[in-house]
Amino acid sequence: MEPETRERAYYGYQEAIVSIVVNLVLSILKFAVGIHINSIAVITDGVHSFSDIVTSVVVLLGFRSAQKPPDKEHPFGHGRFEEIISLIIAVFLIMVAVEFSITSVQRLYHPEVVKGNIFFFLLLICTIFVKEGLARYSFHLSHKIDSDALRADAWHHRSDALSSALVAFGILAARYGIYYVDSLAGIGVSVLIMYVGYSIATGSVSSLLGEAPTEEFVQKVERLARQKGVTNVSDIYVHDYGTKKVISLNVKVEPMGVEEAHAVADSIEERIAEELGSSAVVHIDGVTVDDSVKKEISSIVEEHKEVISCHAIDIGEKIGLHILVDKTMSLEKAHELAHHLGDDISLKFKKEAIIHVEPCIEQCEECSQECEKRVADQ
């Protein structure tokens, strides 16, 4: 298992276990208080806290699944299990909210006596601080590993804290005989839970469908791709697999050889892997030489009458080309010709020139090069 995957699992387990323990205590407390004072809002709030236990168990199981290594069917790993966890949490929240909104509305039309007093009011205020503390703890861990699942669980905790605030004031109102406030508080809690569930669901679905990366992340990728020889960076695509990101991008470079262009691509991929922890696939564009440059080289070659033709012009850090000469030319004269031609080209383009001399075999039907002899034969 990769170190990053182990770290994510560690923080995921840590958040889930702490959440389960805290919410178990709070849900028992709220159930007991709700039943004792006959408050639908407090009982609803207790179920909300208990649902936090369920979602934390889902988080625990999800992180366990997410750390499974890549396999044949899932070559990029199982990191998207975290998004599935978030979606399950969202659906569960919405179901709970709908159920208790119906119960609260029924209670509004058929109010019952709620035994509200200051003690239970203060008790619920204490649970608000506990849940807000748990929410901040979960947010802290979610930022550490950039986890949507932990972020969703944190919002679940915070929604519980906000719902407890509504319930607490419902109890306070019941102390003065205003019992319908308890039902309104139950409706308010249900609506709040529903909204949080909807927000989490839309975010999870968007991510699973392939959400576009942030502008900040794209700028980081572009900055890492900019180096010597690169003239433009475009078509940056980020495929997020939870614990792993796969980035593809097009890079346009100055005229250079294939080997040099390959080295540029390797360099960019290594930088992205080191700084962003992501694998990258770099496609090189524009590894071609301007036709006008090739024409200039051809014109220099044509000044040497001994050359029949030139071909395979390659321009990178060095300039390479092949020239065709008469097969009867002596080796000494061929070396001298290559030397003079190389000097002329180097002087013009400020690059070392490597000249390959080839003899003309006078078998035009077997030769693939265009030259004066072939034209004459035609």
C-alpha positions as a printed NumPy array, in Angstrom:
array([[  0.   ,   0.   ,   0.   ],
       [  1.3  ,   3.469,  -0.894],
       [  2.211,   5.851,   2.004],
       [ -0.465,   8.37 ,   0.941],
       [ -3.141,   5.637,   0.968],
       [ -2.055,   4.481,   4.432],
       [ -2.203,   8.061,   5.732],
       [ -5.706,   8.589,   4.342],
       [ -6.897,   5.34 ,   5.9  ],
       [ -5.349,   6.275,   9.255],
       [ -7.117,   9.655,   9.443],
       [-10.351,   8.17 ,   8.073],
       [-10.395,   5.477,  10.779],
       [ -9.481,   8.022,  13.442],
       [-12.349,  10.37 ,  12.534],
       [-14.868,   7.533,  12.262],
       [-14.017,   5.942,  15.624],
       [-14.088,   9.259,  17.524],
       [-17.406,  10.161,  15.852],
       [-18.983,   6.798,  16.702],
       [-18.06 ,   7.04 ,  20.395],
       [-19.191,  10.665,  20.827],
       [-22.442,  10.233,  18.892],
       [-23.356,   7.042,  20.72 ],
       [-23.24 ,   8.927,  24.019],
       [-25.162,  11.928,  22.617],
       [-27.873,   9.889,  20.901],
       [-28.589,   7.891,  24.092],
       [-28.736,  11.134,  26.074],
       [-31.09 ,  12.835,  23.588],
       [-33.375,   9.806,  23.32 ],
       [-33.659,   9.667,  27.108],
       [-34.391,  13.397,  27.383],
       [-36.85 ,  13.376,  24.449],
       [-38.862,  10.487,  25.837],
       [-38.815,  11.939,  29.356],
       [-40.149,  15.372,  28.347],
       [-42.28 ,  14.08 ,  25.421],
       [-40.456,  16.23 ,  22.81 ],
       [-40.629,  15.175,  19.156],
       [-37.88 ,  17.68 ,  18.346],
       [-35.468,  16.184,  20.896],
       [-36.246,  12.633,  19.728],
       [-35.668,  13.754,  16.105],
       [-32.404,  15.311,  17.191],
       [-31.478,  12.038,  18.905],
       [-32.105,  10.134,  15.687],
       [-29.991,  12.724,  13.878],
       [-27.123,  12.003,  16.285],
       [-27.651,   8.268,  15.859],
       [-27.53 ,   8.693,  12.081],
       [-24.067,  10.17 ,  12.603],
       [-23.038,   6.776,  13.985],
       [-24.334,   5.048,  10.867],
       [-22.556,   7.468,   8.542],
       [-19.317,   7.124,  10.541],
       [-19.527,   3.347,  10.132],
       [-20.001,   3.918,   6.391],
       [-16.917,   6.173,   6.445],
       [-14.955,   3.441,   8.218],
       [-15.962,   0.779,   5.689],
       [-15.461,   3.179,   2.787],
       [-11.898,   4.058,   3.72 ],
       [-11.183,   0.363,   4.134],
       [-12.414,  -0.252,   0.587],
       [-10.645,   2.842,  -0.792],
       [ -7.225,   1.602,   0.338],
       [ -7.467,  -1.567,  -1.749],
       [ -4.615,  -1.608,  -4.293],
       [ -5.23 ,  -1.226,  -8.047],
       [ -6.298,  -4.374,  -9.883],
       [ -7.029,  -5.432, -13.444],
       [-10.572,  -4.03 , -13.368],
       [ -9.572,  -0.836, -11.525],
       [ -6.07 ,   0.159, -12.688],
       [ -6.251,   3.546, -10.921],
       [ -7.226,   2.1  ,  -7.53 ],
       [-10.428,   2.349,  -5.488],
       [-10.147,   5.922,  -4.209],
       [-13.558,   6.914,  -5.548],
       [-15.12 ,   4.805,  -2.819],
       [-14.847,   7.995,  -0.754],
       [-17.252,   9.771,  -3.1  ],
       [-19.625,   6.819,  -2.918],
       [-19.442,   7.084,   0.891],
       [-20.418,  10.75 ,   0.687],
       [-23.355,   9.922,  -1.575],
       [-24.601,   7.204,   0.801],
       [-24.376,   9.647,   3.731],
       [-26.346,  12.241,   1.737],
       [-29.12 ,   9.823,   0.792],
       [-29.393,   8.633,   4.395],
       [-29.646,  12.224,   5.641],
       [-32.412,  13.074,   3.174],
       [-34.406,   9.955,   4.115],
       [-34.17 ,  10.808,   7.829],
       [-35.155,  14.416,   7.134],
       [-38.25 ,  13.471,   5.102],
       [-39.451,  10.995,   7.73 ],
       [-39.164,  13.433,  10.62 ],
       [-40.567,  16.4  ,   8.703],
       [-43.755,  14.362,   8.223],
       [-43.841,  13.471,  11.938],
       [-43.218,  17.077,  12.968],
       [-46.005,  18.422,  10.732],
       [-48.43 ,  15.876,  12.187],
       [-47.375,  16.924,  15.682],
       [-47.954,  20.575,  14.745],
       [-51.631,  19.864,  13.996],
       [-51.96 ,  17.621,  17.048],
       [-49.762,  19.277,  19.681],
       [-48.779,  17.464,  22.846],
       [-47.482,  18.761,  26.163],
       [-43.696,  19.089,  26.307],
       [-42.101,  19.169,  29.763],
       [-39.572,  21.895,  29.073],
       [-37.282,  23.274,  31.799],
       [-33.959,  25.089,  32.157],
       [-32.002,  21.934,  33.056],
       [-32.8  ,  20.166,  29.77 ],
       [-32.301,  23.43 ,  27.881],
       [-28.747,  23.766,  29.295],
       [-28.096,  20.083,  28.666],
       [-28.843,  20.495,  24.968],
       [-26.726,  23.659,  24.821],
       [-23.8  ,  21.533,  26.053],
       [-24.389,  19.005,  23.259],
       [-24.2  ,  21.859,  20.739],
       [-20.643,  22.67 ,  21.809],
       [-19.688,  18.984,  21.722],
       [-21.036,  18.537,  18.181],
       [-19.469,  21.744,  16.894],
       [-16.154,  20.606,  18.354],
       [-16.538,  17.251,  16.611],
       [-17.41 ,  19.019,  13.337],
       [-14.269,  21.165,  13.528],
       [-12.181,  18.101,  14.318],
       [-13.584,  16.325,  11.229],
       [-13.041,  19.406,   9.046],
       [ -9.437,  19.562,  10.277],
       [ -8.785,  15.947,   9.251],
       [-10.604,  16.418,   5.935],
       [ -8.275,  19.323,   5.074],
       [ -5.248,  17.208,   5.978],
       [ -6.054,  14.562,   3.367],
       [ -8.467,  16.561,   1.16 ],
       [-11.299,  14.071,   1.727],
       [-14.871,  14.768,   0.598],
       [-16.089,  11.859,   2.738],
       [-14.713,  13.384,   5.954],
       [-15.963,  16.787,   4.846],
       [-19.451,  15.342,   4.402],
       [-19.304,  13.738,   7.841],
       [-18.153,  17.054,   9.311],
       [-21.173,  18.833,   7.809],
       [-23.359,  16.1  ,   9.255],
       [-21.935,  16.872,  12.714],
       [-22.422,  20.599,  12.222],
       [-26.021,  20.14 ,  11.068],
       [-26.616,  18.17 ,  14.282],
       [-25.216,  21.059,  16.329],
       [-27.48 ,  23.56 ,  14.533],
       [-30.508,  21.316,  14.921],
       [-29.793,  20.972,  18.648],
       [-29.855,  24.767,  18.902],
       [-33.363,  24.858,  17.399],
       [-34.495,  22.057,  19.705],
       [-33.062,  23.789,  22.772],
       [-35.119,  26.902,  22.106],
       [-38.17 ,  24.704,  21.52 ],
       [-37.706,  23.303,  25.03 ],
       [-37.327,  26.815,  26.417],
       [-40.587,  27.836,  24.721],
       [-42.344,  24.743,  26.101],
       [-41.458,  25.882,  29.608],
       [-43.816,  28.808,  29.027],
       [-46.562,  26.646,  27.515],
       [-45.802,  27.39 ,  23.835],
       [-45.759,  23.759,  22.72 ],
       [-46.075,  24.252,  18.969],
       [-42.531,  25.673,  18.911],
       [-41.318,  22.11 ,  19.532],
       [-43.011,  20.949,  16.303],
       [-41.666,  23.959,  14.39 ],
       [-38.198,  23.157,  15.705],
       [-38.635,  19.574,  14.449],
       [-39.621,  20.876,  10.996],
       [-36.667,  23.293,  11.02 ],
       [-34.242,  20.499,  11.926],
       [-35.668,  18.289,   9.146],
       [-35.321,  21.043,   6.531],
       [-31.744,  21.719,   7.662],
       [-30.81 ,  18.03 ,   7.463],
       [-32.42 ,  17.795,   4.014],
       [-30.426,  20.782,   2.741],
       [-27.129,  19.385,   4.039],
       [-27.918,  16.012,   2.438],
       [-28.743,  17.646,  -0.888],
       [-25.532,  19.704,  -0.836],
       [-23.385,  16.649,  -0.103],
       [-25.177,  14.574,  -2.775],
       [-24.708,  17.156,  -5.556],
       [-21.018,  17.51 ,  -4.715],
       [-20.452,  13.738,  -4.707],
       [-22.322,  13.165,  -7.969],
       [-20.418,  16.026,  -9.625],
       [-17.108,  14.485,  -8.574],
       [-18.097,  10.994,  -9.729],
       [-19.152,  12.383, -13.114],
       [-15.727,  13.991, -13.569],
       [-15.756,  17.472, -12.116],
       [-13.414,  20.019, -13.707],
       [-10.317,  20.872, -11.625],
       [-10.067,  24.213,  -9.862],
       [ -8.411,  27.099, -11.686],
       [ -5.73 ,  27.128,  -8.998],
       [ -4.821,  23.481,  -9.658],
       [ -4.706,  24.043, -13.433],
       [ -2.373,  27.011, -12.916],
       [ -0.061,  24.836, -10.784],
       [  0.108,  22.218, -13.557],
       [  0.806,  24.906, -16.171],
       [  3.538,  26.448, -13.999],
       [  5.247,  23.063, -13.59 ],
       [  5.068,  22.426, -17.354],
       [  6.73 ,  25.741, -18.221],
       [ 10.453,  25.191, -18.735],
       [ 13.185,  25.781, -21.269],
       [ 12.009,  24.986, -24.781],
       [  8.276,  25.047, -23.951],
       [  6.292,  27.708, -25.818],
       [  2.721,  26.841, -24.823],
       [  0.716,  24.571, -22.482],
       [ -2.884,  23.609, -23.317],
       [ -5.654,  20.997, -22.961],
       [ -4.998,  20.246, -19.292],
       [ -7.304,  17.451, -18.1  ],
       [ -7.382,  16.097, -14.549],
       [ -8.924,  12.704, -13.803],
       [ -9.504,  12.433, -10.049],
       [ -9.611,   8.914,  -8.605],
       [ -9.748,   9.974,  -4.96 ],
       [ -6.328,   8.873,  -3.749],
       [ -4.781,   9.373,  -7.182],
       [ -4.964,  12.048,  -9.876],
       [ -4.046,  11.37 , -13.492],
       [ -3.206,  14.483, -15.519],
       [ -2.923,  14.784, -19.285],
       [ -1.732,  17.901, -21.099],
       [ -0.447,  19.131, -24.444],
       [  2.868,  20.958, -24.55 ],
       [  4.11 ,  22.89 , -27.569],
       [  7.881,  23.184, -27.859],
       [ 10.436,  25.025, -29.931],
       [ 11.848,  23.193, -32.974],
       [ 13.899,  20.294, -31.585],
       [ 14.72 ,  16.652, -32.166],
       [ 12.563,  13.75 , -31.015],
       [ 15.039,  12.721, -28.309],
       [ 15.152,  16.24 , -26.86 ],
       [ 11.353,  16.519, -26.95 ],
       [ 11.059,  13.182, -25.14 ],
       [ 13.406,  14.492, -22.427],
       [ 11.198,  17.598, -21.99 ],
       [  8.111,  15.398, -21.558],
       [  9.885,  13.201, -18.984],
       [ 11.033,  16.263, -17.045],
       [  7.5  ,  17.703, -16.861],
       [  6.01 ,  14.366, -15.759],
       [  8.618,  14.035, -12.989],
       [  7.998,  17.572, -11.685],
       [  4.231,  17.043, -11.565],
       [  4.69 ,  13.721,  -9.744],
       [  7.027,  15.279,  -7.15 ],
       [  5.044,  18.456,  -6.398],
       [  1.432,  17.337,  -6.907],
       [  1.695,  13.617,  -6.176],
       [ -0.05 ,  12.909,  -9.472],
       [  0.896,  10.903, -12.535],
       [  0.989,  12.835, -15.794],
       [  0.918,  12.051, -19.497],
       [  2.512,  14.791, -21.614],
       [  1.775,  15.01 , -25.33 ],
       [  4.327,  17.038, -27.254],
       [  3.061,  19.249, -30.073],
       [  4.977,  21.218, -32.66 ],
       [  8.167,  19.171, -32.744],
       [  8.655,  20.29 , -36.334],
       [ 10.975,  22.645, -38.119],
       [  9.654,  25.653, -39.984],
       [  9.732,  25.065, -43.761],
       [ 11.532,  28.364, -44.248],
       [ 14.43 ,  27.093, -42.101],
       [ 14.644,  23.907, -44.133],
       [ 14.666,  25.982, -47.321],
       [ 17.541,  28.07 , -45.982],
       [ 19.535,  24.926, -45.219],
       [ 18.744,  23.552, -48.684],
       [ 19.893,  26.787, -50.315],
       [ 23.237,  26.589, -48.465],
       [ 23.66 ,  22.984, -49.605],
       [ 22.866,  23.923, -53.225],
       [ 25.813,  26.326, -53.241],
       [ 28.056,  23.247, -53.172],
       [ 27.783,  21.926, -56.71 ],
       [ 29.203,  18.52 , -55.739],
       [ 26.029,  17.773, -53.776],
       [ 23.298,  16.086, -55.796],
       [ 20.619,  16.552, -53.118],
       [ 20.024,  16.692, -49.359],
       [ 17.391,  15.013, -47.199],
       [ 16.467,  13.961, -43.614],
       [ 17.016,  17.442, -42.191],
       [ 16.653,  17.301, -38.39 ],
       [ 17.029,  20.355, -36.161],
       [ 17.372,  20.072, -32.405],
       [ 20.317,  21.017, -30.245],
       [ 22.336,  20.092, -33.324],
       [ 21.491,  20.188, -37.045],
       [ 21.697,  16.893, -38.876],
       [ 21.216,  16.145, -42.561],
       [ 22.157,  13.636, -45.253],
       [ 23.685,  14.639, -48.575],
       [ 23.865,  12.595, -51.769],
       [ 27.089,  12.771, -53.814],
       [ 28.556,  11.039, -56.848],
       [ 29.638,   7.489, -55.985],
       [ 33.047,   8.093, -57.6  ],
       [ 33.918,  10.904, -55.143],
       [ 36.995,  10.106, -53.069],
       [ 36.671,   9.622, -49.33 ],
       [ 39.038,  12.557, -48.698],
       [ 36.998,  14.902, -50.883],
       [ 33.721,  13.71 , -49.26 ],
       [ 35.137,  14.502, -45.795],
       [ 36.296,  17.921, -46.967],
       [ 32.873,  18.647, -48.498],
       [ 31.068,  17.626, -45.291],
       [ 33.44 ,  19.787, -43.248],
       [ 32.918,  22.921, -45.388],
       [ 29.164,  22.397, -45.57 ],
       [ 28.989,  21.903, -41.785],
       [ 30.93 ,  25.136, -41.21 ],
       [ 28.575,  27.101, -43.46 ],
       [ 25.453,  25.798, -41.732],
       [ 26.918,  26.249, -38.213],
       [ 27.884,  29.844, -39.012],
       [ 24.365,  30.601, -40.215],
       [ 22.335,  28.92 , -37.428],
       [ 24.806,  28.99 , -34.5  ],
       [ 24.475,  25.231, -34.022],
       [ 26.795,  22.324, -34.662],
       [ 26.003,  20.598, -37.949],
       [ 26.462,  16.869, -38.516],
       [ 26.621,  15.882, -42.19 ],
       [ 26.099,  12.299, -43.359],
       [ 27.486,  11.658, -46.846],
       [ 25.805,   9.004, -49.001],
       [ 26.915,   7.855, -52.488],
       [ 24.464,   7.932, -55.37 ],
       [ 24.056,   4.319, -56.566],
       [ 22.465,   5.416, -59.861],
       [ 19.57 ,   2.995, -59.395],
       [ 16.763,   5.536, -59.304],
       [ 13.972,   2.984, -59.149],
       [ 15.366,   1.773, -55.806],
       [ 16.191,   5.216, -54.398],
       [ 13.643,   7.136, -52.355],
       [ 15.453,  10.493, -52.546],
       [ 14.479,  13.376, -54.782],
       [ 17.452,  14.7  , -56.761],
       [ 18.583,  16.208, -60.063],
       [ 19.526,  12.807, -61.499],
       [ 16.011,  11.439, -60.862],
       [ 14.51 ,  14.538, -62.534],
       [ 16.796,  14.085, -65.535],
       [ 15.868,  10.398, -65.839],
       [ 12.176,  11.269, -65.902]])
